[in-house]
């Protein structure tokens, strides 16, 4: 049995699921998702994978976790055991992500039971299960009304998504310490890079701060601001991003997945050169074929 601990926004949940799914497939073990920490989580929309993708993976109970971890399944115990000081008493089944960049230990794991705790934000964790993950992440509900009109517009143009994330990177104290607030210069460089390679580009701009985007990034090319998907419908922005031909992403797992879910092999994806402002290494976060500016 493989249990993957989930927490965070939709993009984080997708990475955590993908790592667990790939591991469970390789070991031919059942995958369960531990979503119990969402009860006290105030950011974003809570656990979303089932609602958005129809993923019906069994949710882990405390009893399931205790079957693998015994006394270590206690919430306080796990919090303490995250510290490297207590590595020796974690046991072999409790797997904490040791650092943010890719850790080969997960690919080498042979245990029948494992509890995964981390973010696992690298395609390398599910490289050998790419098509399986793509099938799992098919949006359950098709686009409709205004979003359907946008999808048809994207088909008719050389559509390039631009994602600008500011919101909780400005308002949340924890995120302020972790994430680099992407400067407007990055977007100008990325737009210039795209316009030199894509004829007649049409930009579709997704942001949680559309007013800032309009005032700070007056694009001379045809552009459309997508600003109506909010709250429980926020995921529709990711769905629309995946319909574009090319992508300019933010330092956000949300637009990372919006770009990754576009299956076109010839797509151009531009990502910021600096993802974090703390000590985290992003060396394995961006796929090799994507461009960093």
Residue frames relative to the residue before (quaternion, step in Angstrom):
aa qw qx qy qz dx dy dz
X 1.0000 0.0000 0.0000 0.0000 0.00 0.00 0.00
X 0.1337 -0.7658 0.6260 0.0611 3.56 -0.96 0.95
X 0.0809 -0.7765 0.6239 0.0357 3.57 -0.84 0.99
X 0.1362 -0.7832 0.6038 0.0592 3.55 -0.84 1.03
X 0.3334 -0.7397 0.5553 0.1824 3.56 -0.76 1.09
X 0.1229 -0.8044 0.5804 0.0316 3.58 -0.80 1.06
X 0.2305 0.7335 -0.6238 0.1405 3.53 -1.12 0.81
X 0.6402 0.5159 -0.3939 0.4110 3.57 -1.14 0.64
X 0.7076 -0.4316 0.3391 0.4449 3.52 -1.32 -0.27
X 0.7797 -0.3668 0.2337 0.4505 3.54 -1.33 0.02
X 0.6626 0.5181 -0.3169 0.4383 3.60 0.86 -0.91
X 0.6439 0.5115 -0.3159 0.4732 3.58 0.97 -0.84
X 0.6488 0.5234 -0.3187 0.4513 3.57 0.92 -0.91
X 0.6503 0.5249 -0.3174 0.4482 3.58 0.99 -0.80
X 0.6427 0.4987 -0.3255 0.4819 3.60 0.99 -0.74
X 0.6749 0.5002 -0.2988 0.4528 3.58 0.88 -0.94
X 0.6420 0.5036 -0.3142 0.4854 3.56 1.04 -0.77
X 0.6720 0.5264 -0.3098 0.4188 3.59 0.81 -1.01
X 0.6508 0.5069 -0.3200 0.4659 3.60 0.96 -0.82
X 0.6815 0.4822 -0.2855 0.4706 3.56 0.94 -0.89
X 0.6403 0.5343 -0.3180 0.4510 3.56 1.01 -0.84
X 0.6665 0.4975 -0.3022 0.4657 3.58 0.90 -0.90
X 0.6600 0.5008 -0.3097 0.4665 3.58 0.97 -0.84
X 0.6696 0.4990 -0.3075 0.4561 3.59 0.88 -0.89
X 0.6318 0.5232 -0.3287 0.4680 3.57 1.08 -0.71
X 0.6659 0.5078 -0.3071 0.4521 3.59 0.92 -0.90
X 0.7551 0.3800 -0.2007 0.4952 3.59 0.97 -0.87
X 0.3673 -0.7433 0.4765 0.2926 3.59 1.35 -0.06
X 0.4522 0.6599 -0.4595 0.3860 3.55 0.94 1.00
X 0.5600 -0.5916 0.4620 0.3508 3.54 -1.23 0.49
X 0.2644 -0.7576 0.5774 0.1506 3.58 -1.06 0.81
X 0.0472 -0.7604 0.6476 0.0150 3.53 -1.03 0.93
X 0.2803 -0.7556 0.5703 0.1591 3.58 -1.16 0.61
X 0.2333 -0.7565 0.5978 0.1259 3.55 -0.86 1.01
X 0.0151 0.8228 -0.5644 0.0651 3.58 -0.32 1.27
X 0.3340 0.8026 -0.4535 0.1965 3.59 1.26 0.20
X 0.6384 0.5468 -0.3403 0.4215 3.61 1.08 -0.60
X 0.5144 0.6368 -0.4274 0.3838 3.61 1.22 -0.15
X 0.5160 0.6610 -0.4148 0.3532 3.60 1.17 -0.38
X 0.7716 0.2916 -0.1608 0.5419 3.57 1.09 -0.67
X 0.5255 0.6483 -0.3964 0.3827 3.60 1.27 0.21
X 0.2252 -0.8339 0.4983 0.0748 3.57 -0.62 1.14
X 0.6363 0.5361 -0.3476 0.4323 3.62 1.15 -0.36
X 0.8361 0.2408 -0.1655 0.4642 3.55 -1.32 0.44
X 0.6890 -0.5287 0.3535 0.3475 3.59 -1.24 -0.44
X 0.6068 -0.5642 0.3657 0.4239 3.59 1.17 0.34
X 0.7391 -0.3541 0.2901 0.4942 3.57 -1.25 -0.34
X 0.0684 -0.8647 0.4965 -0.0331 3.58 -0.65 1.14
X 0.4857 0.7219 -0.4313 0.2386 3.61 1.11 -0.39
X 0.6675 0.4917 -0.3176 0.4602 3.59 0.92 -0.79
X 0.6699 0.5157 -0.2987 0.4427 3.58 0.91 -0.94
X 0.7544 0.4143 -0.2126 0.4627 3.57 0.88 -0.92
X 0.8172 0.2409 -0.1021 0.5135 3.58 0.88 -0.94
X 0.4440 -0.7001 0.4592 0.3193 3.58 1.21 -0.16
X 0.3195 0.7486 -0.5155 0.2679 3.56 1.17 0.53
X 0.1592 -0.8381 0.5207 0.0328 3.55 -0.56 1.18
X 0.2242 0.7878 -0.5346 0.2083 3.56 1.15 0.59
X 0.5472 -0.6426 0.4335 0.3156 3.56 -0.95 0.91
X 0.3602 -0.7108 0.5620 0.2217 3.56 -1.03 0.84
X 0.4320 -0.7250 0.4821 0.2352 3.55 -0.85 1.00
X 0.2901 -0.7184 0.6070 0.1769 3.53 -1.10 0.80
X 0.6678 -0.4611 0.3723 0.4503 3.58 -1.27 0.12
X 0.6129 0.5584 -0.3408 0.4431 3.56 1.08 -0.72
X 0.6299 0.5278 -0.3307 0.4640 3.59 1.03 -0.78
X 0.6685 0.4938 -0.2981 0.4694 3.56 0.93 -0.92
X 0.6520 0.5192 -0.3145 0.4543 3.59 1.00 -0.82
X 0.5820 0.5861 -0.3699 0.4253 3.57 1.14 -0.62
X 0.7220 0.3998 -0.2294 0.5160 3.57 1.10 -0.74
X 0.8221 0.3180 -0.1164 0.4577 3.55 0.76 -1.09
X 0.2707 -0.7627 0.5244 0.2646 3.60 1.23 -0.45
X 0.8488 -0.0723 0.0417 0.5221 3.63 -0.80 -0.90
X 0.5916 0.6012 -0.3582 0.4003 3.58 1.19 -0.45
X 0.5423 0.6378 -0.3888 0.3847 3.59 1.26 -0.24
X 0.4997 0.6534 -0.4224 0.3808 3.57 1.23 -0.32
X 0.5642 -0.6445 0.4020 0.3235 3.58 -0.89 0.97
X 0.6721 0.4840 -0.2958 0.4759 3.57 0.92 -0.90
X 0.6304 0.5416 -0.3331 0.4452 3.58 1.00 -0.82
X 0.6575 0.5050 -0.3163 0.4611 3.59 0.92 -0.87
X 0.6347 0.5357 -0.3311 0.4478 3.57 0.99 -0.80
X 0.6665 0.4873 -0.2935 0.4820 3.57 1.00 -0.83
X 0.6961 0.5043 -0.2734 0.4318 3.56 0.92 -0.96
X 0.5057 0.6376 -0.4284 0.3925 3.60 1.23 -0.19
X 0.6026 0.5678 -0.3582 0.4314 3.58 1.13 -0.56
X 0.5414 -0.6547 0.4253 0.3120 3.55 -0.89 0.96
X 0.5347 0.6497 -0.3884 0.3758 3.57 1.20 -0.55
X 0.7711 0.3576 -0.1693 0.4989 3.56 1.10 -0.76
X 0.2279 0.8137 -0.5054 0.1746 3.58 1.22 0.44
X 0.6755 0.5452 -0.2975 0.3975 3.57 0.91 -0.91
X 0.7475 0.3707 -0.2268 0.5024 3.62 1.12 -0.43
X 0.4079 0.7179 -0.4719 0.3089 3.60 1.22 0.31
X 0.3688 -0.6891 0.5277 0.3327 3.56 1.03 -0.76
X 0.6180 -0.5868 0.3909 0.3479 3.57 -1.28 0.17
X 0.6693 0.5394 -0.2973 0.4156 3.58 1.19 -0.41
X 0.6640 0.4689 -0.3035 0.4971 3.61 1.14 -0.51
X 0.0500 -0.8337 0.5484 -0.0409 3.56 -0.29 1.33
X 0.0929 -0.7805 0.6177 0.0237 3.55 -0.46 1.24
X 0.4925 -0.6194 0.5196 0.3221 3.57 -1.04 0.78
X 0.3329 -0.8038 0.4529 0.1951 3.63 -0.39 1.15
X 0.7708 -0.0376 0.0299 0.6353 3.58 1.23 -0.49
X 0.6570 -0.5623 0.3307 0.3779 3.56 -1.22 0.37
X 0.6671 0.4772 -0.3253 0.4705 3.62 0.97 -0.70
X 0.7449 -0.4509 0.2630 0.4154 3.53 -1.29 0.43
X 0.1525 -0.7762 0.6098 0.0491 3.53 -1.00 0.98
X 0.3639 -0.7825 0.4674 0.1919 3.57 -0.44 1.20
X 0.5036 0.6804 -0.4123 0.3368 3.58 1.21 -0.32
X 0.6231 0.5433 -0.3531 0.4381 3.57 1.08 -0.62
X 0.6585 0.5034 -0.3025 0.4705 3.58 1.04 -0.74
X 0.6877 0.4710 -0.2742 0.4795 3.58 1.19 -0.55
X 0.4743 0.7067 -0.4286 0.3031 3.58 1.26 -0.31
X 0.1107 -0.8106 0.5744 0.0277 3.57 -0.91 0.96
X 0.4441 0.7154 -0.4469 0.3021 3.61 1.25 -0.09
X 0.4949 -0.6633 0.4767 0.2964 3.57 -1.08 0.71
X 0.7685 0.2340 -0.1251 0.5822 3.57 1.16 -0.64
X 0.1503 0.7825 -0.5934 0.1139 3.57 -0.94 0.87
X 0.1915 -0.7362 0.6394 0.1120 3.52 -1.20 0.71
X 0.1861 -0.8150 0.5449 0.0648 3.58 -0.53 1.23
X 0.0020 -0.7920 0.6089 -0.0439 3.56 -0.81 1.04
X 0.5357 0.5970 -0.4500 0.3925 3.57 -0.42 1.20
X 0.5872 -0.5689 0.4394 0.3722 3.56 -1.31 -0.28
X 0.1191 -0.8534 0.5012 0.0798 3.62 1.13 -0.65
X 0.2760 0.8094 -0.4722 0.2138 3.56 1.01 0.86
X 0.5330 0.5435 -0.4853 0.4301 3.51 0.28 1.37
X 0.5213 -0.6334 0.4803 0.3104 3.54 -1.02 0.83
X 0.5574 0.6391 -0.3833 0.3661 3.58 1.14 -0.56
X 0.6137 0.5646 -0.3546 0.4229 3.60 1.12 -0.54
X 0.7986 0.1949 -0.1205 0.5566 3.60 1.14 -0.44
X 0.1999 0.8271 -0.4989 0.1647 3.55 1.24 0.54
X 0.7381 0.4170 -0.2276 0.4791 3.58 0.93 -0.87
X 0.7160 0.3699 -0.2499 0.5367 3.59 1.27 0.06
X 0.1789 0.8451 -0.4901 0.1169 3.57 1.22 0.51
X 0.7140 0.4544 -0.2748 0.4564 3.58 0.75 -1.00
X 0.6010 0.5459 -0.3478 0.4689 3.57 1.10 -0.65
X 0.6655 0.4918 -0.2958 0.4772 3.58 0.93 -0.91
X 0.6272 0.5306 -0.3419 0.4563 3.61 0.98 -0.76
X 0.6583 0.4964 -0.3145 0.4704 3.59 0.97 -0.79
X 0.6483 0.5189 -0.3196 0.4564 3.57 1.01 -0.78
X 0.7548 0.3809 -0.1943 0.4974 3.57 1.05 -0.79
X 0.3157 0.6897 -0.5686 0.3184 3.55 0.88 0.99
X 0.4589 -0.7049 0.4629 0.2798 3.57 -0.68 1.08
X 0.5045 -0.7053 0.4228 0.2631 3.53 -0.83 1.08
X 0.7853 0.2595 -0.1241 0.5483 3.57 0.93 -0.91
X 0.4276 -0.6940 0.5086 0.2773 3.62 -0.86 0.88
X 0.5949 -0.5594 0.4361 0.3781 3.55 -1.24 0.41
X 0.0345 -0.8014 0.5970 -0.0077 3.54 -1.11 0.69
X 0.8240 0.2319 -0.2076 0.4735 3.53 -1.42 0.27
X 0.8572 -0.0197 0.0158 0.5144 3.62 -0.81 -0.98
X 0.6491 0.5178 -0.3206 0.4557 3.58 1.03 -0.72
X 0.6222 0.5273 -0.3376 0.4700 3.58 1.08 -0.66
X 0.6168 0.5298 -0.3363 0.4752 3.59 1.04 -0.76
X 0.6541 0.5073 -0.3091 0.4683 3.59 0.98 -0.83
X 0.6312 0.5328 -0.3369 0.4519 3.58 0.96 -0.79
X 0.6649 0.4890 -0.3075 0.4735 3.60 0.94 -0.82
X 0.6149 0.5338 -0.3376 0.4722 3.57 1.09 -0.69
X 0.6479 0.5215 -0.3166 0.4560 3.58 0.98 -0.83
X 0.6323 0.5298 -0.3279 0.4604 3.58 1.05 -0.70
X 0.7107 0.4794 -0.2505 0.4498 3.57 1.07 -0.76
X 0.7485 0.3436 -0.1939 0.5330 3.60 1.25 -0.23
X 0.5117 -0.5399 0.5310 0.4058 3.53 -1.35 -0.03
X 0.0810 -0.8728 0.4813 -0.0055 3.50 0.40 1.35
X 0.0470 -0.7803 0.6234 -0.0188 3.54 -0.89 1.06
X 0.2690 -0.7666 0.5612 0.1584 3.57 -0.67 1.06
X 0.0911 -0.7456 0.6565 0.0683 3.54 -1.19 0.70
X 0.0965 -0.7967 0.5950 0.0448 3.57 -0.76 1.01
X 0.0533 -0.7823 0.6205 -0.0108 3.54 -0.82 1.07
X 0.0382 -0.8135 0.5800 -0.0181 3.57 -0.50 1.20
X 0.0250 0.7955 -0.6026 0.0574 3.53 -0.79 1.09
X 0.4570 0.7648 -0.3757 0.2550 3.60 0.71 -1.17
X 0.8500 0.0994 -0.0371 0.5159 3.57 -0.26 -1.29
X 0.5442 0.5837 -0.4200 0.4321 3.62 1.22 -0.12
X 0.6941 0.4143 -0.2537 0.5313 3.55 1.30 -0.35
X 0.7632 0.4231 -0.2039 0.4438 3.58 0.93 -0.93
X 0.7111 0.4327 -0.2550 0.4920 3.61 1.11 -0.60
X 0.4532 -0.7313 0.4417 0.2544 3.58 -0.58 1.17
X 0.6406 0.5239 -0.3295 0.4546 3.60 1.00 -0.78
X 0.6845 0.4824 -0.2857 0.4660 3.57 0.92 -0.91
X 0.5790 0.5888 -0.3706 0.4252 3.58 1.12 -0.63
X 0.6948 0.4790 -0.2668 0.4653 3.57 1.06 -0.78
X 0.7145 0.4681 -0.2413 0.4606 3.57 1.18 -0.58
X 0.8243 0.3079 -0.1199 0.4597 3.54 0.71 -1.12
X 0.4359 -0.6658 0.5547 0.2430 3.49 -1.07 0.92
X 0.3313 -0.7176 0.5738 0.2148 3.60 -0.88 0.91
X 0.3816 -0.7764 0.4546 0.2120 3.55 -0.33 1.28
X 0.3669 -0.7442 0.5114 0.2238 3.62 -0.72 1.01
X 0.6333 -0.5559 0.3833 0.3782 3.55 -1.19 0.55
X 0.5590 0.6209 -0.3887 0.3886 3.60 1.13 -0.56
X 0.5949 0.5664 -0.3662 0.4374 3.59 1.07 -0.68
X 0.6854 0.4876 -0.2951 0.4531 3.57 0.87 -0.92
X 0.6249 0.5229 -0.3453 0.4656 3.60 1.03 -0.69
X 0.6554 0.5014 -0.3127 0.4704 3.59 0.95 -0.83
X 0.6687 0.5049 -0.2995 0.4563 3.56 0.96 -0.87
X 0.6364 0.5170 -0.3220 0.4733 3.59 1.03 -0.79
X 0.6488 0.5041 -0.3139 0.4758 3.57 0.98 -0.85
X 0.6321 0.5346 -0.3277 0.4552 3.59 0.97 -0.85
X 0.6811 0.4828 -0.2865 0.4700 3.58 0.91 -0.90
X 0.6875 0.5067 -0.2967 0.4273 3.58 0.85 -0.96
X 0.6308 0.5278 -0.3282 0.4646 3.58 1.20 -0.47
X 0.7591 0.3736 -0.1816 0.5012 3.58 1.23 -0.42
X 0.7435 0.3287 -0.1822 0.5532 3.58 1.20 -0.52
X 0.3317 -0.7550 0.5304 0.1964 3.57 -0.68 1.04
X 0.8596 0.0396 -0.0624 0.5057 3.55 -1.10 0.80
X 0.0908 0.8341 -0.5400 0.0669 3.62 0.70 0.98
X 0.1332 -0.7348 0.6574 0.1004 3.53 -1.24 0.59
X 0.2205 -0.8112 0.5341 0.0899 3.57 -0.55 1.20
X 0.1474 -0.7525 0.6379 0.0717 3.55 -1.04 0.89
X 0.1619 -0.8381 0.5204 0.0257 3.53 -0.41 1.30
X 0.0966 -0.7806 0.6175 -0.0073 3.53 -0.80 1.19
X 0.1962 0.7930 -0.5531 0.1635 3.58 -0.71 1.00
X 0.3878 -0.6735 0.5699 0.2671 3.52 -1.27 0.48
X 0.7231 0.2744 -0.2155 0.5962 3.59 1.32 0.21
X 0.0841 -0.8541 0.5128 0.0211 3.55 0.58 1.22
X 0.6060 0.5643 -0.3604 0.4295 3.60 1.02 -0.72
X 0.6417 0.5044 -0.3179 0.4825 3.59 0.98 -0.85
X 0.6549 0.5270 -0.3158 0.4400 3.56 0.92 -0.92
X 0.6801 0.4913 -0.2938 0.4580 3.59 0.91 -0.89
X 0.7109 0.4594 -0.2612 0.4640 3.57 0.98 -0.83
X 0.7620 0.4012 -0.1946 0.4696 3.57 1.01 -0.84
X 0.7851 0.2594 -0.1160 0.5503 3.56 1.18 -0.46
X 0.0542 0.8255 -0.5579 0.0659 3.60 0.53 1.15
X 0.1493 -0.8395 0.5205 0.0452 3.56 0.07 1.33
X 0.3739 -0.7458 0.5098 0.2102 3.57 -0.89 0.95
X 0.5999 0.5429 -0.3615 0.4633 3.59 1.24 -0.33
X 0.6388 -0.4868 0.3921 0.4486 3.61 -1.19 0.26
X 0.0896 0.8036 -0.5825 0.0832 3.57 -0.85 0.91
X 0.1848 -0.7577 0.6193 0.0903 3.52 -1.25 0.58
X 0.2561 -0.7580 0.5820 0.1455 3.57 -0.85 0.98
X 0.1856 -0.7733 0.6003 0.0848 3.55 -0.77 1.08
X 0.1455 0.8411 -0.4966 0.1575 3.57 -0.18 1.24
X 0.5686 0.6364 -0.3719 0.3653 3.61 1.18 0.24
X 0.6236 0.5343 -0.3549 0.4469 3.62 1.20 -0.28
X 0.1452 0.7993 -0.5596 0.1643 3.56 -0.31 1.26
X 0.7970 0.3009 -0.2089 0.4802 3.57 -1.30 0.28
X 0.8434 -0.1033 0.1000 0.5178 3.56 -0.89 -0.95
X 0.6681 0.4776 -0.3008 0.4849 3.58 1.25 -0.28
X 0.3616 0.7661 -0.4742 0.2397 3.61 1.25 0.06
X 0.6126 0.5845 -0.3532 0.3978 3.58 1.02 -0.73
X 0.5306 0.6401 -0.4088 0.3763 3.58 1.20 -0.42
X 0.5709 0.5789 -0.3825 0.4389 3.58 1.16 -0.50
X 0.6422 0.5007 -0.3248 0.4809 3.60 0.97 -0.78
X 0.6373 0.5334 -0.3223 0.4533 3.56 0.98 -0.85
X 0.6753 0.4760 -0.2868 0.4849 3.57 1.00 -0.84
X 0.5979 0.5559 -0.3674 0.4456 3.60 0.97 -0.74
X 0.6763 0.5147 -0.3010 0.4326 3.57 0.90 -0.91
X 0.6319 0.5308 -0.3280 0.4597 3.60 1.25 -0.30
X 0.5584 0.5936 -0.3951 0.4239 3.60 1.25 -0.22
X 0.5413 -0.6380 0.4431 0.3219 3.57 -1.22 0.47
X 0.7948 0.0918 -0.0112 0.5998 3.57 1.12 -0.74
X 0.2353 -0.8160 0.5251 0.0553 3.56 -1.20 0.51
X 0.1065 -0.7089 0.6912 0.0909 3.51 -1.24 0.71
X 0.1109 -0.8440 0.5237 0.0339 3.57 -0.28 1.22
X 0.4426 -0.6295 0.5613 0.3048 3.52 -1.36 0.26
X 0.5848 -0.5112 0.4487 0.4420 3.58 -1.27 -0.16
X 0.4369 0.6729 -0.4309 0.4131 3.50 0.69 1.24
X 0.4582 -0.6813 0.4943 0.2857 3.57 -0.86 0.92
X 0.5503 0.6200 -0.3881 0.4027 3.60 1.20 -0.49
X 0.7493 0.3489 -0.2246 0.5161 3.60 0.77 -0.95
X 0.4964 0.6105 -0.4386 0.4341 3.61 1.21 -0.30
X 0.7136 0.4341 -0.2535 0.4879 3.57 0.85 -0.98
X 0.5815 0.5727 -0.3785 0.4365 3.60 1.07 -0.61
X 0.6845 0.4546 -0.2672 0.5034 3.56 1.07 -0.79
X 0.6668 0.5205 -0.3137 0.4313 3.59 0.88 -0.91
X 0.6691 0.5203 -0.3030 0.4357 3.60 1.01 -0.77
X 0.5303 0.5457 -0.4250 0.4902 3.58 1.27 -0.05
X 0.2719 -0.8259 0.4725 0.1441 3.63 -0.37 1.20
X 0.4500 0.7233 -0.4449 0.2764 3.62 1.25 -0.22
X 0.4000 -0.7434 0.4793 0.2400 3.64 -0.64 1.04
X 0.7033 0.4670 -0.2697 0.4633 3.60 1.15 -0.54
X 0.3870 0.7448 -0.4754 0.2635 3.60 1.22 0.07
X 0.2673 -0.7123 0.6219 0.1855 3.54 -1.25 0.57
X 0.0349 -0.7860 0.6172 -0.0068 3.55 -0.84 1.00
X 0.1298 -0.7810 0.6091 0.0454 3.56 -0.78 1.08
X 0.0544 -0.7956 0.6032 -0.0131 3.56 -0.89 1.02
X 0.5624 -0.6143 0.4207 0.3597 3.61 -1.10 0.56
X 0.5354 -0.6505 0.4446 0.3042 3.56 -1.07 0.79
X 0.7619 0.2462 -0.1575 0.5780 3.60 1.14 -0.57
X 0.1939 -0.8109 0.5480 0.0669 3.56 -0.56 1.21
X 0.8063 0.2043 -0.0668 0.5511 3.56 0.90 -1.00
X 0.3154 -0.7141 0.5821 0.2274 3.54 -1.30 0.31
X 0.6275 0.4898 -0.3516 0.4927 3.60 1.27 -0.01
X 0.7625 -0.4113 0.2664 0.4224 3.59 -1.21 -0.38
X 0.4342 0.7150 -0.4670 0.2867 3.63 1.19 -0.12
X 0.3162 -0.7267 0.5783 0.1934 3.56 -1.08 0.78
X 0.1878 -0.7939 0.5706 0.0941 3.59 -0.85 0.98
X 0.2700 0.8270 -0.4661 0.1614 3.58 1.25 0.36
X 0.7681 0.3232 -0.1836 0.5214 3.62 1.11 -0.58
X 0.4628 0.7146 -0.4200 0.3142 3.56 1.28 0.10
X 0.7593 0.3531 -0.1795 0.5163 3.57 0.96 -0.88
X 0.4664 -0.6827 0.4813 0.2912 3.64 -0.73 1.00
X 0.6562 -0.5824 0.3255 0.3525 3.55 -1.09 0.78
X 0.7043 0.4788 -0.2792 0.4436 3.60 0.96 -0.77
X 0.5722 0.5779 -0.3983 0.4242 3.61 1.19 -0.18
X 0.4099 -0.7152 0.5264 0.2083 3.56 -1.22 0.60
X 0.1808 -0.7791 0.5914 0.1028 3.59 -0.94 0.88
X 0.0470 -0.7966 0.6026 -0.0111 3.55 -0.88 1.02
